[in-house]
Amino acid sequence: MANMFEKYTADLEAEQKKIEKAVTGQADAPVAEEKRTMLSLSLTVSDKKALKMMAAERETTIAAIIHEWVQEHLDEKDK
C-alpha cells in the first residue's frame, strides 16, 4: 500500500517548482539554491495583510517578494 500522503507531497513539490519558476522568470532552468536564514520582522497588521495579499495574487511567498525588492534595490545601487 502506498503512503497516503505521496500524492499530496508530489502536488506540493510541483506547486513549489511552479512558484519558483514564476518568481525567477525562468522556464526550465535550474534554480541555484542559496543558503537561507531566518529573519524576525516587526510589521504593522495592515502591512502584513498587504504582503499576504500581494503574495497570494502573485502565487508566491512573502519571502520571495522581499527577496525581489532587495534585488531591485541592489540593482539600482549598482547603476
Secondary structure, DSSP 8 states (H G I E B T S, - for coil): ---TTHHHHHHHHHHHHHHHHHHHT-SS----------------HHHHHHHHHHHHHHTS-HHHHHHHHHHHHHHHHH-
